[in-house]
């Protein structure tokens, strides 16, 4: 039988070479982009030398090729009033296009661990030996985190991990919880994250943003179960520069993780309009922090948005001279909320 569907051997090599030569440049953007940071770096943390992947930014070339924009533009950066327009008061998770967990699709759409934990306990009951309580808790966290990871990765790259912070431990590629027993964790009241931002102490039951000069992530220190305890980590490998499909904010035991996105116009301009569409299950105050792309630790402006229950559009003007620079937009909803970012765009104003 003639295998007409195969690529002729004499053409396969050149085709493969052309494919792999595309590399990251195959990603289509409205404007050519380049990354500000290197693929890997290293930094001393305590007595060790940590090799890590910095958070990459798909910066537009019109910005990086003009040092004045990345320097004076950032110094002159300013924001206008937040204009909120409610579309509907209804919050219906079934009508919001978030994703189910790719690992546990049977649980459907889930924004908060408390919404799925009882179902996990019912479907996989503990037996006191092979299936124990902490496994249900970690599974609920995995349901939420892997769904959010899948949503963000439509636009760029985000990795997460959760498990027992003692054995086998919890780590992502560039940070990890220091391994201690649940008893030590409960006694001292905090866990320690080894990260490019240094050694960060995370109080028991708290969510913390991990922000270094060129690194963004977050850590959550959860419940203790005897010798075990739950830890969760999120690392932004590469920031998205727009959102076109819904992305939820992870809600773990009521604590809501931060969200980071690169905010930049598609073209050089002295004035731009930022527009986003948000779903919230209740009225809340969302904090917005604008960070320097040259050093994520440096805050260049900030504000608060009064987000009503339901779906709303939020618009605000940003301006600068000689042009509006790319900045890192750091959003932080209130704890105990269920929040979804449906879209995010920046256009010339």
Secondary structure, 3 states (H helix, E strand, C coil): CCCCCCCCHHHHHHHHHHHHHHHHHHCCCCCCEEECCCCCEEEEECCEEEEECCCECEEEHHHHCCHHHHHHHHHCCEECCCEEEEEECCCCHHHCCCCCCCCCHHHCCCCEHHHHHHHHHHHCCCCCCCCCHHHHHHHHHHHHHHHHHHHHCCCCEEEEEEEECCCCCCECCCCEECCCCHHHHHHHCEEEEEECCEEEEEECCCEEEEECCCCEEEEEEEEEECCEEEEEEEEEEECCCCECCCEECCEECCEECCEEEEECCCCCCCEEEEEEEEEECCCEEEEEEEEECCEEEEEEEEEEEEECCEEEEEEEEEECCCCCCCEEEEEECCCCCCEEEEEEEEEEC
